[in-house]
Amino acid sequence: MSEGTSFNNYLIERLRDPLLACHFIAEAIEENDSEYLKVALGDVVKAYGVGEISEKSGLNRQTIYKMLSEDGDLTHKNLVAILNAIGLELTVKPKKTAAS
């Protein structure tokens, strides 16, 4: 097994920790790159299992696979549904400024 495969397996295993998943997804959101967000969210979905996320979110498996694909359209509604299924929520907070 290559080192990359070992790391990917390790990452997927660790992403079952809600706190780590939270930071992982938050970082992807902060990058403001929708493709990166889909990859990060896809890794977390893999960690929890598509079946589990499907059941808890009310989204069917094909919808999850499609929206997280390269050409997929990850809507706010579906993002929130997946986050809820993982036990996370999307929040907004004031931006830190140099004066803060």
N, C-alpha and C positions, 0 to 999 in steps of 0.2 A: 504494500500500500504506500502511495506517495505521501510526502509530508503534507501537501496541500489537502489531500483527502483526510488525513488524520486530524488536521486542524479544523476542517469543515465539520467532521463528526464531533469533535470536542466542542466547537461553537454551538452546534445544534443542541447538544446535550445540556450545555450551560444556559441556553436561552429559555429553558423551562423555568428558570428562576425569574419570577415576575419583576423583581427589582433590576436585574440585568437586562431583561427584555425592555423594560421601561427606558433605561438609559440608552440602549441600542437604538430604539425607535426614535427617541427624542433627538439623538445626535443626527440621525438621518433627516428628520424634519428640519433641524437647524441648518443643515447643509443646503436647504432649499433646492433640492434636486429630486424631481419626482421619480426618476428611474432608480436612483439610489434608495429612496423610500420604499419602492416596490420590492427591491431586492432584500432590504433589511426586514420588511414586514413578511416577505416570503420565507425568510430564514426562521423567523419567530413562529410562523404558521406551521412550518415543517417540524419545529421542536414540539409544538403542542399536538400536532397531527391534524391534517385537513378535516378528517371526520369529526373530531372533537370541536374544532372551530366552526365547522358547518352546522353541527347540532346546536351549539351554544349561540351562534350568531343569527341563525335562521336563513343563512345564505347557502345555496346549494354548492356542492363541490365544484361543479363546472364553472360557476360564477366566480368562485375564489381563484381557481386556476387561471381563468381568463383575465380577471382584473389585475392579477399580479404578473401576467406575462408582459413581454417587451411592448406589445401593442395594446395592452390592456388599459382600461380607464378606471383608475382608482378614485371613486367619488368620495366626498366627505361622508355621506351616509354609510357607505360600506366600510370606510376606514374606522368610523366610530363603532360600527357593529363588530368588527374584528377586535378592536381594542377592548370593548366590553366583554367579549368572549374570553379574552386573555385575563381580564380582571383589571384593566387599565382604563383611564379616561383621558380625554383631550382637554387641556386647559390653556388659558391665555393669561399671561402675566406681563407687567410693565417691563420694558427693556431696560437693562442696566445702562447707565450713562456714566461718563467720566466724573461728573459731579457727585454721583451716588456713592 
